[in-house]
């Protein structure tokens, strides 16, 4: 029997062997041998194309794909590294100075942008050299640009001796970037992006009271909308109210610095995806927020505990599901439970550090984790204050006496109990009747 060991030279010797004595003179044998030759030759061709016979550094592009081709396609593929200064996803909104700069260039040329993330400078340079991306919108060190035979073009940093880069086979793109870029353009875009980042968590809103009437169980004027959202989502209407108050303070005209709008603070892209045509409409916004939260709960169906699943969904509502999945992957990598929010939350916080957001298991890069961690805590506390009984420590308690309740909620009075103190079951003064 002939064994192919990765050498194309082995084909002729393999075919010359008399390894099928019973079929040597038959037409079937001839057909099988011809098929084997074709398969082995194709295998060799694929192996060469995939680069397994040659190191990556020796690979070159066989065809050029320059700026005219990019314009015809209507999209430029941009490679970068995730980071607070370069690129990161904030609730579906791309941010970062380097991204803002390349967005300015693309908009001026009528192009869309597709971002491909690398985990290191070297990986980014290799992607560009191999034609996997059109340009590197990241400050690559000059020595690395020269090492890989790339050309510097676009934004530069003379202090750090770094620049954006393009493949040497794309002179038209290189020229377009050189004509577009100037230090004044960079200063203008950098100032605008800095203001945007400073205001990303600032919400312009007129905060309403957290309760209309505790005694009557009225939280807000939007309670009917929350109850409709509960039917749509299968979630407690008071949870939707807690999310809404945390997001907008019950102000339907609230707008954040990042562009989120309305009662449930839907980002523009998210609103479009949910079919919300008027984000300032209380009906549409609450309905969209309820459906989004339902979708996120379903997306984390692999979290076994309903209470924990809700925490993961809330974190995704605030920070994006991709970042939450990255934190789960880090938790698994470092021997912690990806099912427990408290343990995953530690890595949510660590995703603001390069050591973690550039880890190979991380797909969505940098995030401001402290805001997401605080958000889950805030919604949980508000929901408890509204009398929610879905346990945030796991699953719903079996015994009503174990249900979490705030002190305010436990000892409230109303017109029917005026002058009478209401004691919870675990109060030392509470004694069951005896015979």
N, C-alpha and C positions, 0 to 999 in steps of 0.2 A: 504494500500500500504506500502511496506517495503522500507525504505531509508537506504542506506549504508553510515555510518558516519565515516569510516576509521578504524573500529575495526574488525579484522578478526573473533573475537568471535561472531559477529553479524550474521554470515552466517547461523549457525544452527537454531537460533531463527527466522531468516527471512524465512527460508525454511519451518519451522513448522507452520507458520501463514496461516490461511485459507483466503487468500486475493483474491482468484479467485473462488467464489462460483459456477459460471456457468461451470467451467472447471475442477472442483476438481477431478472428477473420470475419466477424459478423458486422452487419450494417449498424446494429445497435451499439456495438463497441465504438465504432467510428463516430457515431453521433454523440455518444457520451464524452468521448475524448475531445471533440470539437467544442462541446458545451463547457467542459472543464477549462479548456484553453481560454475561451472567451471570458469566463467568470474570473479566472486568475488575473488576466490582463486588466479587466475592469477594476479588480481589487487593487492592483498596483497603482492604477491611475488615481483612484480615490485616495489612496494612502499618500501619494505625492501631493494631491490637492489639499489634503487636510494637514499637511506639514509634518507628518510623523517621521518622514525620512530626512527632513531638513530642519534645522533649528529656525525658530521664528525670526531671528535677526537676519537670515538670508532670504526671507520672503519679500517679494516686491509686487506691486500692483501690476496687473497685466493690461488694464485699461484705465484711462483717466476719467475722472468724474469731477468736472470743474464747475465754475459758478453758473454757467449757462444751463448745465444739467440740473443744478440745484434750483434755479429759477423756474425751470420747466416743471420740476416736481412740486414746487410750491412749499417745500419744507427743507430746513437745514438741520442736520443731526449734530447736536452739540455735546461734546464730552466734557465732563467736569468732575470735581470732587465735592462731596457734600461738606458744608461748613457754614458758620454764621456769616462769613464774608463772601462766600462763593455762591452756594445754592442750597436751599432747603425748602421742604414743603410745609406750609403753615395752613392747616385746615383746607387743603386743596388749592391753596394760593401759593405759587412759587415766589420765593423771596431770596434776597442775597444780592450784593452789589455786582458781582460778576455776571449773574443772571440778568439783572436789570440792564447792564450794559449791552449784552448780546441781544436782549429783547429790543433795545433801541435800534440796534443795527438791523435786526430782522424786520422790524416794523417799517423802517425806512425803505427796505427792499421788497416789502409785501410778502414776507415769508412767515410761515409757521415754524415752530420750534419743537423738536423732539430731543429730550435730554437723556443721555446715557451716563450713568454714574460709574466711576472707577474707584478703587479703594486705595490707590497710591499714585504718585507722580509717574513712576515707571510704567504701571499698567495703562495709564492715560496716554503716555507717549507711544506705547506699543499699539494701542487701539487706533491711534491716528496714523501711524506708519503703515498699518495693515489695511487701512481704508474702512474700518468699521465705523468711524465717525468722520464728519466733514471738517471739524475744527475743534480745538481745545480752548474752551473759554475758562481758563484757569491760569494762574500765574506759575507757569512751569519754569524751573531754573534754567538759565541760559546754557549751562554746560550740558544739561539733559537734552535740550533742543538740538544742540550741535552733535551730541553723541548719536542721536537717532536720525540725523540727516534731515530734520524738520526745518521749517522756516518760521521765524518770529513774525507775527502780524497782528494788528489790533492793539488792545490795551497792553501797556507796558508799565513796569515798575523799575525805574533806574536805581532806586535805593537797594532793592532786594535782588537786582540783576535777574529779573524774570519777565515773562511775557506770555501772551496767548501764542498759539502756534497753529500752523496748517501743514499739510503734506507738501513736499517739494513738487509734486506733480499737479498742483492746483494753483498755477500762477494767477489766474483770473480772480479767484477767491482772495488770494493774498493781496492783489492790487485793490480789490473792493474794500477790504478791511483797512488798508493803509489810507485810502482816500476818505473813509468814514471817520477814522479815529483822530481825536485831538485831545490834549490835556483839558481843554475847556469843556468838551463834551463829557469827559469822565467826571470832572468836578460837579457839573450840573446834575448828572445822573446819581452820583454818590450822595449829594445833599438831599435829593428827593427820596432816595432809598433809606437814608438815615432817619428822616422824618417819618417815613412810613413804618419803619421798625419800632421807633420810639412810641408810636401811637397804635401799634397793632392790638394792644390789650385795652386801649382807651375806648370806652363806649359812651357816646353822647346820648344821654337818656334822661328822662324825668322819672325818677323812681317813685312808684306808687307804694302804698302800704302793703306789707307782706300778708295782712289779713284784713278782710272787711269785718267779719264777725266770727270769732271763735265759737261763741255760744250757738250760733245758728249753722255753723259749719260752712260759712261762706269765705272762700279764700280771695277771689277776685271777680271782676265783672266778666271774666273770660271762662268761668267754670263750666259753662255749657259747652264751650269749644273743647275744653280739656276732656270732658266726658265723651264727646264725639270722637276725639282722638284716641280715647281709651278703647272704644269699640273697634276702631281701625287697627290699633296696635296690639290689643290684648294686654296693655299695661295699666297699672293703677293711674287714674286721672290725677291723683295728688302727686304722683311722681312727675307727670308732665307739667304740673303747676310748679313743682320745685325746680325743674330744669328751666322753665320759662322765667321764674323770678331770678334765678342765678344769672341767666343770660341777659335779660333786658329790664328787670325790675318792673315787669308788666307794662312797659312802654312800647306800643306798636310801632313807633317811629324811631326806635333806637338804631343807631348806626355805629359800627366799630371802625377803628382806624384801618383795619385790614379789609373792610368792605362788607362785613356781615350785616344783615338787615333784619328788622322786625322783631316780633316777640320771641321767637326761638333762635334768632341770630343765624339765619341761613346765609352761607356764602353764596355769591352769585352763581358759580358753576354748580354748586349743590342744588340750589333752587331750580335751575334749569333742568337738571337731571331728574328732579322730583316732579316736574311739570308745574311748578309754581310760577305763574306769570306776573303776579304782583306781590312782592315780598313784604309790602307794608299792609297788605290785607290781613287782618287778624285771622280770618277763617282759613285762608290759603296757607298762611305761615304756620299756624298750629297744626293743621292737617299735614303739611309737609314735614314738620319736625317730628310728629308722632310716627309717620311712616318711616322716616329716616332712623329713628331710634329702634323701631321694630326690626328694620333690616339689619341693624348692627347687632341686636340681640341674636338674630338668626345666624349672622356671620360668625358669631362666637358660640355656636351650638356645641363645639367640642369641649367647652368648659362645663363640667358635669353639674356643679352646684348652681342652682338658679340665682342665688344671691350674688355669688362671685361673678357669674355671667353678666349680671346687670352692671357690676362695677366696671368690667372690661368694656361693655357697650358704652357706658358713660365716658370712659377714658377715650374711646374711639370717636365719640361725638365731639369731644373737645380737641383732641390732638391728631385724629386720623387713624383709621384701622391699621395702616401699614406700619406706623411707628409702634403701635401696641404689639403687633406681631413681631417686630424686631426685638422689643424688650422681652417677649416670651422666648424667642430664640436664644437670646443672651442668657436668660435664666436657666434654660435647659443646658446650655454649654457649660455654665459654671456650677452645675449640680443642684440647682434649686427647682422648685415646682413652678411649672408654667400654668398651673391651675389655680394658684393662690395669688390674689391681687396684691397682698402685702409684699410678697417676694418679688413679683414682677415689677411692682412700683419702684423698687430699688433700682432697677435697670432703666425704667422710664427716666429717672433722675440722672442716671449716668450717660444717657444718650446725648448729653450736652458736652461730653468730653471726647476728644479725637480718638483716644484709645478704644472707645466703645462704638462711636458712630461710624468708624471706618473699619470695624471688625468685619471679616469676610461673611459672617452670618447675617449682617445687617444690610438690608436692601434699600431702605428709604433714608438713611443718613441721619443728619443732625436734627434735633428737635429741642425746644425749650421745655424740658420735662417737668420742671417745678410747677408750671402753670396747670398742667394736666393733673398732676398729683393733687394740687390744691382744689381743683375743680371737682374731682370725685368726692373729696371730703366735704366740700361745701354743699353739693347737691344732696349728699347723704344726710347731712345735718338738717337741711331745710325740709327734706322729705319726712324725717322723723318728727320735726316740729309740726308738720301738717298731719301727723297721726298715722303715717305709713307703717305697716306691719310686715313688709317683706324684709326679712332680716338681712342686713348688710354683712353679718358675720358668717353667712352661709345660706341655709335654707330657712323657710318660714318656721317659727317656733311651734311646737306641737301644743304646748301649754300656754294659754293666754297670759299667765303670770310672767312668762319669759319674754313677752313682746317688748321691744324697746320703746319707751315713752319718755318724753322730756318731763321735767318737774312741773313746768308750766301747764302742759297738757294734762298731767295726772290730777292736778289739784284745782282745776278751774271750777268756777261756780256759774250757774245760770239762774233764770227767774224761777225755775222749778225747785231749785235747791238752795234758795237764798237763806243764809243763816245756818246752813248745814255743811259741815266739812265732809268732803268726799275722800275716803281713804282707799288707797290701792291695796290689792291683796297681800303684798309683802310688807305692809306697814306693821310695825310691832304692836300698834294699838288694835289692829284687826284681829278679832278672835271669833272663830266659828261658833255658832250656838251649841250649847251642850244640853243634854237631857237632864 
